[in-house]
Amino acid sequence: MSIMTPTIIDIEASGFGSQSYPIEVGVITADGRRFCRLIKPLPHWSHWDPQAEGLHGISKQDLVQHGEDPRRVCHQLNAFLNTTTVYSDGWTVDSSWINRLFGDVGVNMVFHVSPLELILSEAQMSIWHRVKESMLKRQDCRRHRASNDAKLVQSTYSKTKEMLEAALTDCQ
């Protein structure tokens, strides 16, 4: 049986509080296509938390040198995702950061961001953290970055679904 995988979005930010802003967005689609962009800060985005930088490893200088214009990133995301529903395992913060990105540049978002929990069964939730931790240990890339995190979440979704379907098949 083929497992349908969801499209996953992950966002890295300048910090953890209400003044933080998105600095990187990563997406992996159900068919495995990837999108990842560093975002050049807008002039009024000034909050910076060194602890967040320590986690994701992206400096302000990286954003200034390699970040893309936020309006352009919004248009690229809309073109890449169209009207897809994307899922986030950190919806509370990711949705506020993506809304800030689109809102601050005046671009309408055509895709929809939903909490991953909406498509997880209780059984998946019960094994989620254990499976995710196991997959993280096997992952080649150690960087905590948006596209890597999106791939990890998508892989964890598929693995938990696969494990539960196999257990159900074994019981029949």
Backbone as ProteinMPNN parsed JSONL, in Angstrom:
{"seq_chain_A": "MSIMTPTIIDIEASGFGSQSYPIEVGVITADGRRFCRLIKPLPHWSHWDPQAEGLHGISKQDLVQHGEDPRRVCHQLNAFLNTTTVYSDGWTVDSSWINRLFGDVGVNMVFHVSPLELILSEAQMSIWHRVKESMLKRQDCRRHRASNDAKLVQSTYSKTKEMLEAALTDCQ", "coords_chain_A": {"N_chain_A": [[0.832, -1.18, 0.0], [0.577, 2.176, -0.851], [1.821, 5.067, 0.746], [0.454, 8.155, 1.254], [2.12, 11.175, 1.241], [2.347, 14.224, 3.041], [2.665, 17.703, 2.061], [5.167, 19.641, 3.456], [6.041, 22.434, 5.473], [8.587, 24.494, 6.849], [9.917, 26.943, 9.009], [12.588, 29.039, 9.783], [13.619, 31.417, 12.216], [14.354, 34.778, 13.43], [14.33, 34.801, 16.121], [12.579, 33.849, 19.128], [10.393, 35.154, 20.147], [7.577, 37.506, 20.012], [8.473, 39.607, 18.446], [10.115, 38.514, 16.623], [11.121, 37.462, 13.311], [10.711, 35.912, 10.042], [13.471, 34.128, 8.674], [14.297, 32.126, 7.049], [12.783, 29.9, 4.794], [11.55, 26.673, 4.222], [10.396, 24.03, 2.173], [8.984, 20.872, 1.434], [7.509, 19.017, -1.017], [4.725, 16.761, -1.57], [5.507, 15.12, -3.652], [8.231, 15.215, -3.438], [9.646, 17.48, -4.318], [11.726, 20.295, -3.599], [11.944, 23.431, -1.853], [13.766, 26.165, -0.841], [14.696, 29.078, 0.792], [16.72, 31.749, 1.889], [15.869, 34.688, 3.667], [16.058, 38.073, 3.146], [16.237, 40.52, 5.616], [13.615, 42.873, 6.218], [13.731, 46.474, 6.521], [12.485, 47.281, 8.983], [12.533, 45.006, 10.49], [14.127, 44.124, 13.147], [14.73, 42.69, 15.463], [16.904, 40.395, 17.012], [17.997, 37.283, 18.093], [20.6, 35.852, 19.706], [20.6, 33.207, 20.676], [18.795, 31.87, 19.021], [20.165, 32.115, 16.622], [22.334, 30.503, 17.259], [21.083, 28.042, 17.227], [20.03, 27.632, 14.564], [22.157, 28.441, 13.0], [22.421, 30.535, 11.186], [23.601, 33.623, 10.309], [23.137, 37.214, 10.773], [24.635, 38.509, 8.87], [24.816, 36.52, 6.882], [22.189, 36.59, 5.959], [21.995, 39.182, 4.922], [23.937, 39.077, 2.884], [23.202, 36.766, 1.36], [20.484, 36.454, 1.419], [17.172, 36.604, -0.009], [14.982, 39.01, -1.521], [12.124, 39.694, 0.395], [9.529, 40.02, -0.768], [9.863, 38.856, -3.255], [10.393, 36.211, -2.441], [7.891, 35.539, -1.403], [6.296, 35.593, -3.745], [7.583, 33.545, -5.158], [7.085, 31.347, -3.463], [4.257, 31.237, -3.633], [4.004, 30.577, -6.36], [5.331, 28.122, -6.392], [3.832, 26.54, -4.624], [1.146, 27.002, -5.198], [-2.264, 26.408, -4.739], [-2.009, 24.613, -2.689], [-2.39, 22.812, 0.4], [-0.271, 23.118, 3.049], [1.631, 21.577, 5.641], [2.612, 22.056, 9.039], [4.757, 21.215, 11.713], [5.177, 22.901, 13.716], [3.126, 24.762, 13.949], [1.995, 26.946, 15.395], [4.027, 28.906, 15.703], [5.207, 28.923, 13.13], [3.048, 29.635, 11.441], [2.542, 32.249, 12.272], [4.945, 33.473, 11.536], [5.0, 33.081, 8.725], [2.716, 34.456, 8.016], [3.478, 36.993, 8.813], [5.602, 37.443, 7.038], [4.281, 37.479, 4.469], [2.306, 39.422, 4.991], [3.767, 41.758, 5.693], [4.912, 42.507, 3.294], [2.797, 42.846, 1.664], [1.642, 40.836, 0.025], [-0.706, 38.499, -1.134], [-1.253, 35.332, 0.235], [-1.521, 32.317, -1.452], [-1.57, 29.645, -0.876], [-2.3, 27.357, 1.835], [-1.624, 27.096, 5.289], [-1.541, 24.555, 7.624], [-1.932, 22.934, 10.854], [0.116, 20.137, 11.521], [-0.904, 18.235, 13.195], [-3.548, 17.95, 12.492], [-3.689, 15.981, 10.57], [-2.551, 13.786, 11.659], [-2.924, 10.647, 13.192], [-4.083, 9.493, 16.416], [-2.561, 7.341, 17.17], [-0.254, 7.708, 15.599], [0.674, 10.08, 16.752], [1.341, 9.142, 19.264], [3.699, 7.738, 18.9], [5.331, 9.504, 17.649], [7.5, 11.3, 18.56], [9.52, 9.55, 19.387], [10.06, 8.138, 17.0], [10.785, 10.246, 15.303], [13.097, 11.201, 16.589], [14.754, 8.98, 16.297], [14.992, 8.903, 13.507], [16.26, 11.33, 13.07], [18.761, 10.84, 14.15], [19.781, 9.115, 12.258], [19.929, 10.671, 10.031], [21.759, 12.251, 7.436], [22.475, 14.967, 7.332], [23.289, 17.416, 9.672], [22.609, 20.011, 10.16], [20.393, 22.396, 11.509], [18.118, 23.405, 9.699], [15.654, 24.954, 7.577], [14.704, 23.485, 5.211], [15.824, 20.963, 5.639], [14.617, 20.302, 8.06], [11.93, 20.245, 7.278], [11.966, 18.035, 5.554], [12.672, 16.024, 7.394], [10.386, 16.014, 9.041], [8.435, 15.252, 7.181], [9.42, 12.707, 6.471], [9.238, 11.445, 8.947], [6.479, 11.463, 9.304], [5.713, 9.714, 7.213], [7.067, 7.371, 8.023], [5.911, 6.796, 10.552], [3.292, 6.308, 9.778], [3.662, 4.139, 8.071], [4.716, 2.236, 9.88], [2.521, 1.841, 11.58], [0.582, 0.904, 9.807], [1.789, -1.472, 9.039], [1.774, -2.828, 11.476], [-0.956, -3.106, 11.821], [-1.577, -4.746, 9.655], [-0.167, -7.033, 10.385], [-1.722, -7.86, 12.49], [-3.978, -8.821, 11.348]], "CA_chain_A": [[0.0, 0.0, 0.0], [1.345, 3.415, -0.97], [1.498, 6.048, 1.772], [0.421, 9.529, 0.763], [2.889, 12.052, 2.113], [1.903, 15.61, 2.973], [3.628, 18.766, 1.799], [5.58, 20.173, 4.759], [6.742, 23.72, 5.498], [9.283, 24.818, 8.088], [10.458, 28.296, 8.962], [13.554, 29.46, 10.791], [13.329, 32.813, 12.538], [15.38, 35.573, 14.105], [14.21, 34.605, 17.557], [11.465, 33.032, 19.583], [9.318, 35.998, 20.653], [6.628, 38.152, 19.104], [9.163, 40.539, 17.561], [10.95, 37.765, 15.68], [10.686, 37.473, 11.914], [11.214, 34.754, 9.299], [14.749, 34.331, 7.999], [14.465, 31.051, 6.068], [11.613, 29.046, 4.615], [11.828, 25.436, 3.508], [9.216, 23.235, 1.855], [9.133, 19.66, 0.635], [6.182, 18.646, -1.503], [4.359, 15.347, -1.501], [6.273, 14.384, -4.671], [9.661, 15.33, -3.161], [10.301, 18.721, -4.758], [12.149, 21.143, -2.473], [12.056, 24.886, -1.979], [14.436, 26.714, 0.332], [15.208, 30.422, 0.56], [17.047, 32.681, 2.96], [15.075, 35.893, 3.488], [16.727, 39.307, 3.54], [15.339, 41.234, 6.536], [13.075, 44.194, 5.896], [14.367, 47.461, 7.422], [11.88, 47.349, 10.322], [12.759, 43.747, 11.193], [15.411, 44.366, 13.816], [14.96, 41.773, 16.583], [17.819, 39.282, 16.737], [18.283, 36.514, 19.286], [21.792, 35.016, 19.5], [20.284, 31.798, 20.94], [18.186, 31.341, 17.795], [21.269, 31.982, 15.661], [23.095, 29.322, 17.652], [20.314, 26.859, 16.861], [19.95, 27.423, 13.109], [23.452, 28.699, 12.389], [22.323, 31.563, 10.149], [23.929, 34.925, 10.885], [22.552, 38.381, 10.097], [25.461, 38.737, 7.69], [24.366, 35.545, 5.873], [20.925, 37.079, 5.392], [22.282, 40.376, 4.117], [24.698, 38.676, 1.702], [22.619, 35.694, 0.556], [19.028, 36.448, 1.509], [16.414, 37.14, -1.139], [13.959, 40.005, -1.222], [10.952, 39.008, 0.945], [8.416, 40.026, -1.723], [10.184, 37.837, -4.258], [10.206, 34.904, -1.805], [6.439, 35.308, -1.348], [5.831, 35.242, -5.093], [8.13, 32.231, -5.478], [6.326, 30.361, -2.688], [2.933, 31.116, -4.244], [4.145, 29.852, -7.632], [5.758, 26.762, -6.092], [2.803, 25.795, -3.897], [-0.183, 27.259, -5.745], [-3.31, 26.377, -3.711], [-1.75, 23.449, -1.834], [-2.346, 22.922, 1.862], [1.009, 22.657, 3.586], [1.505, 21.272, 7.063], [3.736, 22.432, 9.892], [4.76, 20.618, 13.044], [5.304, 24.033, 14.635], [2.153, 25.661, 13.328], [1.764, 28.168, 16.171], [5.036, 29.912, 15.36], [5.392, 28.993, 11.677], [1.955, 30.384, 10.804], [2.72, 33.685, 12.544], [6.075, 33.97, 10.739], [4.648, 33.144, 7.301], [1.758, 35.559, 7.892], [4.248, 38.237, 8.9], [6.32, 37.584, 5.777], [3.362, 37.899, 3.417], [1.63, 40.657, 5.391], [4.661, 42.919, 5.697], [5.23, 42.929, 1.919], [1.54, 43.073, 0.976], [1.352, 39.805, -0.974], [-1.693, 37.519, -0.682], [-0.795, 33.957, 0.219], [-2.523, 31.496, -2.15], [-1.574, 28.329, -0.252], [-2.838, 27.363, 3.196], [-0.769, 26.416, 6.264], [-2.334, 23.889, 8.661], [-1.16, 22.166, 11.836], [0.336, 18.738, 11.182], [-1.753, 17.416, 14.065], [-4.839, 17.719, 11.842], [-3.657, 14.779, 9.733], [-1.933, 12.698, 12.418], [-3.805, 9.851, 14.04], [-3.61, 9.413, 17.804], [-1.499, 6.324, 17.207], [0.965, 8.35, 15.083], [1.142, 11.034, 17.765], [1.907, 8.424, 20.409], [5.065, 7.264, 18.589], [5.963, 10.55, 16.843], [8.791, 11.819, 19.037], [10.501, 8.453, 19.366], [10.409, 7.869, 15.6], [11.496, 11.43, 14.778], [14.437, 11.211, 17.183], [15.49, 7.895, 15.649], [15.296, 9.313, 12.133], [17.226, 12.425, 13.151], [20.077, 10.235, 14.398], [20.237, 8.476, 11.013], [19.986, 11.663, 8.962], [23.12, 12.665, 7.076], [22.705, 16.393, 7.571], [23.102, 17.792, 11.071], [22.211, 21.411, 10.275], [18.989, 22.679, 11.829], [17.706, 24.362, 8.679], [14.245, 24.804, 7.218], [14.396, 22.4, 4.27], [16.172, 19.703, 6.303], [13.586, 20.034, 9.056], [10.71, 19.861, 6.551], [12.181, 16.664, 5.09], [12.615, 15.167, 8.567], [8.985, 15.904, 9.452], [7.74, 14.446, 6.175], [9.893, 11.327, 6.618], [8.674, 10.922, 10.191], [5.067, 11.199, 9.011], [5.629, 8.489, 6.41], [7.536, 6.226, 8.812], [4.912, 6.453, 11.567], [2.148, 5.745, 9.054], [4.109, 2.814, 7.61], [4.821, 1.35, 11.036], [1.184, 1.527, 12.079], [-0.087, 0.067, 8.802], [2.406, -2.797, 9.127], [1.279, -3.443, 12.692], [-2.348, -3.458, 11.566], [-1.547, -5.885, 8.738], [0.29, -8.175, 11.171], [-2.817, -8.285, 13.385], [-5.091, -9.402, 10.563]], "C_chain_A": [[0.88, 1.247, 0.0], [0.873, 4.43, 0.076], [1.557, 7.442, 1.153], [1.179, 10.416, 1.752], [2.393, 13.486, 1.964], [3.035, 16.541, 2.542], [3.888, 19.464, 3.131], [6.321, 21.499, 4.573], [7.421, 23.874, 6.855], [9.91, 26.191, 7.928], [11.442, 28.488, 10.105], [13.351, 30.96, 10.999], [14.463, 33.462, 13.308], [15.374, 35.388, 15.611], [12.967, 33.812, 17.874], [10.259, 33.856, 20.024], [8.482, 36.65, 19.57], [7.287, 39.136, 18.137], [10.039, 39.831, 16.519], [10.315, 37.759, 14.3], [11.311, 36.294, 11.172], [12.531, 35.075, 8.596], [15.034, 33.252, 6.953], [13.171, 30.252, 6.011], [12.022, 27.837, 3.786], [10.551, 24.636, 3.337], [9.67, 21.97, 1.144], [7.723, 19.212, 0.273], [5.959, 17.146, -1.373], [5.15, 14.516, -2.502], [7.785, 14.599, -4.549], [10.368, 16.574, -3.672], [10.59, 19.599, -3.545], [12.21, 22.612, -2.862], [12.728, 25.366, -0.704], [15.015, 28.078, -0.012], [15.565, 31.088, 1.879], [16.305, 33.981, 2.645], [15.837, 37.096, 4.018], [15.783, 40.101, 4.442], [14.867, 42.577, 5.965], [13.669, 45.195, 6.884], [13.784, 47.489, 8.836], [11.955, 46.023, 11.084], [14.123, 43.841, 11.877], [15.724, 43.383, 14.949], [15.92, 40.651, 16.163], [18.162, 38.598, 18.05], [19.483, 35.61, 19.018], [21.538, 33.529, 19.774], [19.659, 31.15, 19.704], [19.267, 31.146, 16.74], [22.113, 30.749, 15.986], [22.4, 28.027, 17.251], [20.335, 26.601, 15.357], [21.245, 27.732, 12.375], [23.445, 29.715, 11.255], [22.598, 32.911, 10.81], [23.193, 36.041, 10.143], [23.314, 38.671, 8.812], [25.097, 37.779, 6.557], [23.116, 36.048, 5.168], [21.15, 38.286, 4.487], [22.976, 39.992, 2.812], [23.942, 37.726, 0.784], [21.094, 35.646, 0.565], [18.38, 37.061, 0.272], [15.377, 38.134, -0.644], [12.693, 39.289, -0.74], [9.757, 38.958, -0.021], [8.644, 38.952, -2.797], [9.981, 36.421, -3.696], [8.721, 34.563, -1.736], [5.898, 34.889, -2.708], [6.34, 33.854, -5.507], [7.379, 31.118, -4.736], [4.937, 30.143, -3.283], [3.003, 30.31, -5.542], [4.489, 28.382, -7.386], [4.618, 25.928, -5.504], [1.404, 25.919, -4.487], [-1.2, 27.188, -4.608], [-3.179, 25.179, -2.764], [-1.955, 23.788, -0.358], [-1.02, 22.331, 2.304], [0.855, 22.496, 5.093], [2.785, 21.617, 7.801], [3.626, 21.728, 11.229], [4.984, 21.669, 14.122], [4.36, 25.139, 14.205], [1.992, 26.976, 14.081], [2.763, 29.254, 15.794], [5.203, 30.046, 13.85], [4.295, 29.799, 11.001], [2.095, 31.882, 11.075], [3.865, 34.258, 11.712], [5.719, 34.067, 9.257], [3.634, 34.255, 7.07], [2.462, 36.909, 7.978], [4.996, 38.497, 7.591], [5.399, 38.128, 4.689], [2.698, 39.239, 3.743], [2.514, 41.882, 5.282], [5.068, 43.373, 4.297], [3.968, 43.083, 1.072], [1.223, 42.087, -0.142], [0.328, 38.838, -0.373], [-1.13, 36.115, -0.819], [-1.889, 33.11, -0.43], [-2.586, 30.073, -1.611], [-2.079, 28.473, 1.185], [-1.9, 26.572, 4.099], [-1.652, 25.861, 7.378], [-1.428, 23.158, 9.645], [-1.057, 20.702, 11.407], [-0.59, 17.824, 11.987], [-3.118, 17.116, 13.44], [-4.868, 16.436, 11.015], [-2.964, 13.6, 10.413], [-3.005, 11.95, 13.207], [-3.251, 9.886, 15.466], [-2.459, 8.42, 17.918], [-0.186, 6.91, 16.675], [1.542, 9.3, 16.121], [1.83, 10.323, 18.92], [3.331, 7.938, 20.156], [5.905, 8.338, 17.892], [7.37, 10.904, 17.311], [9.879, 10.754, 19.022], [10.985, 8.19, 17.941], [11.21, 9.037, 15.017], [12.93, 11.474, 15.302], [15.322, 10.143, 16.539], [15.897, 8.284, 14.23], [16.325, 10.437, 12.103], [18.637, 11.88, 13.348], [20.652, 9.604, 13.13], [20.434, 9.468, 9.871], [21.43, 12.095, 8.714], [23.428, 14.09, 7.514], [22.381, 16.76, 9.011], [22.642, 19.244, 11.234], [20.724, 21.527, 10.586], [18.552, 23.798, 10.879], [16.332, 23.985, 8.174], [13.964, 23.621, 6.294], [14.749, 21.032, 4.854], [15.102, 19.317, 7.319], [12.283, 19.605, 8.391], [10.817, 18.414, 6.072], [12.092, 15.679, 6.256], [11.166, 14.96, 9.014], [8.215, 15.028, 8.469], [8.145, 12.968, 6.29], [9.329, 10.674, 7.877], [7.195, 10.596, 10.004], [4.939, 9.864, 8.271], [6.017, 7.255, 7.219], [6.505, 5.814, 9.861], [3.689, 5.813, 10.918], [2.463, 4.31, 8.618], [4.159, 1.807, 8.763], [3.442, 0.906, 11.53], [0.404, 0.657, 11.096], [0.482, -1.349, 8.834], [1.908, -3.532, 10.368], [-0.172, -3.897, 12.517], [-2.436, -4.689, 10.657], [-1.136, -7.158, 9.476], [-0.824, -8.733, 12.063], [-3.961, -8.967, 12.631], [-4.812, -10.803, 10.127]], "O_chain_A": [[1.827, 1.342, 0.781], [-0.328, 4.624, 0.265], [2.58, 7.849, 0.602], [0.904, 10.401, 2.952], [2.053, 13.908, 0.859], [4.212, 16.199, 2.65], [2.954, 19.832, 3.843], [7.115, 21.662, 3.646], [6.893, 23.44, 7.879], [10.373, 26.554, 6.847], [11.157, 28.141, 11.251], [12.962, 31.679, 10.079], [15.394, 32.802, 13.77], [16.32, 35.782, 16.294], [12.374, 33.181, 16.998], [9.191, 33.288, 20.255], [8.651, 36.387, 18.379], [6.702, 39.46, 17.103], [10.625, 40.472, 15.647], [9.122, 38.02, 14.148], [12.317, 35.74, 11.614], [12.691, 36.142, 8.003], [15.891, 33.424, 6.086], [12.549, 29.966, 7.034], [12.737, 27.953, 2.791], [9.722, 24.571, 4.244], [10.616, 21.989, 0.356], [6.862, 19.05, 1.138], [6.882, 16.377, -1.104], [5.439, 13.347, -2.248], [8.54, 14.216, -5.442], [11.576, 16.713, -3.479], [9.811, 19.645, -2.592], [12.481, 22.978, -4.006], [12.303, 25.01, 0.395], [15.742, 28.218, -0.996], [14.819, 31.008, 2.856], [16.136, 34.33, 1.477], [16.216, 37.138, 5.189], [14.634, 40.332, 4.065], [15.625, 43.304, 5.323], [14.074, 44.805, 7.979], [14.525, 47.702, 9.795], [11.48, 45.939, 12.217], [15.155, 43.653, 11.233], [16.882, 43.263, 15.351], [15.765, 40.045, 15.103], [18.571, 39.252, 19.009], [19.398, 34.699, 18.194], [22.188, 32.676, 19.171], [19.968, 30.002, 19.382], [19.285, 30.13, 16.045], [22.553, 30.038, 15.083], [23.06, 27.027, 16.967], [20.622, 25.486, 14.92], [21.41, 27.318, 11.228], [24.374, 29.747, 10.447], [21.91, 33.296, 11.755], [22.694, 35.844, 9.035], [22.723, 39.03, 7.794], [25.071, 38.182, 5.394], [22.992, 35.95, 3.947], [20.557, 38.386, 3.412], [22.642, 40.521, 1.752], [24.023, 37.853, -0.438], [20.486, 34.887, -0.191], [18.96, 37.916, -0.398], [14.956, 38.093, 0.512], [12.23, 38.363, -1.405], [9.052, 37.95, -0.076], [7.719, 38.238, -3.184], [9.464, 35.543, -4.386], [8.335, 33.421, -1.985], [5.127, 33.935, -2.806], [5.611, 33.083, -6.131], [7.076, 30.074, -5.315], [4.488, 29.006, -3.423], [2.151, 29.456, -5.789], [3.996, 27.5, -8.089], [4.458, 24.755, -5.843], [0.569, 25.035, -4.295], [-1.012, 27.857, -3.592], [-4.15, 24.79, -2.114], [-1.718, 24.918, 0.069], [-0.69, 21.191, 1.976], [0.059, 23.184, 5.732], [3.888, 21.491, 7.269], [2.546, 21.648, 11.814], [4.98, 21.353, 15.311], [4.746, 26.304, 14.109], [1.865, 28.026, 13.452], [2.377, 30.405, 15.589], [5.328, 31.159, 13.339], [4.575, 30.569, 10.082], [1.797, 32.697, 10.202], [3.78, 35.389, 11.234], [6.097, 35.035, 8.598], [3.681, 34.929, 6.04], [2.082, 37.858, 7.292], [5.021, 39.623, 7.094], [5.716, 39.135, 4.057], [2.548, 40.09, 2.866], [2.065, 42.934, 4.828], [5.522, 44.504, 4.126], [4.055, 43.414, -0.11], [0.607, 42.456, -1.141], [0.48, 38.406, 0.77], [-0.593, 35.752, -1.866], [-3.047, 33.168, -0.018], [-3.559, 29.364, -1.864], [-2.258, 29.586, 1.679], [-1.433, 25.497, 3.721], [-2.416, 26.599, 8.001], [-0.296, 22.806, 9.315], [-2.045, 20.107, 10.978], [-1.004, 16.768, 11.508], [-3.771, 16.141, 13.813], [-5.935, 15.867, 10.781], [-2.809, 12.538, 9.811], [-3.883, 12.562, 13.815], [-2.1, 10.261, 15.689], [-1.506, 8.636, 18.668], [0.878, 6.644, 17.234], [2.753, 9.325, 16.344], [2.792, 10.84, 19.489], [4.092, 7.746, 21.104], [7.071, 8.1, 17.58], [8.324, 10.815, 16.538], [11.027, 11.035, 18.68], [12.184, 8.038, 17.707], [12.2, 8.826, 14.318], [13.864, 11.75, 14.549], [16.499, 10.382, 16.269], [17.023, 8.02, 13.809], [17.168, 10.487, 11.207], [19.595, 12.402, 12.776], [21.87, 9.565, 12.95], [21.042, 9.133, 8.855], [22.212, 12.278, 9.647], [24.518, 14.375, 8.008], [21.301, 16.438, 9.506], [22.317, 19.66, 12.347], [19.9, 20.832, 9.991], [18.612, 24.98, 11.219], [15.894, 22.844, 8.32], [13.065, 22.828, 6.575], [14.054, 20.05, 4.595], [14.726, 18.149, 7.424], [11.603, 18.703, 8.881], [9.855, 17.654, 6.178], [11.498, 14.611, 6.115], [10.771, 13.838, 9.331], [7.437, 14.165, 8.875], [7.292, 12.084, 6.213], [8.984, 9.493, 7.871], [6.715, 9.572, 10.49], [4.153, 8.999, 8.659], [5.37, 6.213, 7.113], [6.249, 4.624, 10.045], [3.117, 4.871, 11.468], [1.649, 3.4, 8.774], [3.701, 0.672, 8.632], [3.233, -0.263, 11.855], [-0.35, -0.225, 11.508], [-0.258, -2.319, 8.673], [1.648, -4.734, 10.313], [-0.561, -4.954, 13.013], [-3.273, -5.566, 10.871], [-1.685, -8.231, 9.227], [-0.859, -9.929, 12.352], [-4.812, -9.616, 13.241], [-5.646, -11.421, 9.465]]}, "name": "protein", "num_of_chains": 1, "seq": "MSIMTPTIIDIEASGFGSQSYPIEVGVITADGRRFCRLIKPLPHWSHWDPQAEGLHGISKQDLVQHGEDPRRVCHQLNAFLNTTTVYSDGWTVDSSWINRLFGDVGVNMVFHVSPLELILSEAQMSIWHRVKESMLKRQDCRRHRASNDAKLVQSTYSKTKEMLEAALTDCQ"}
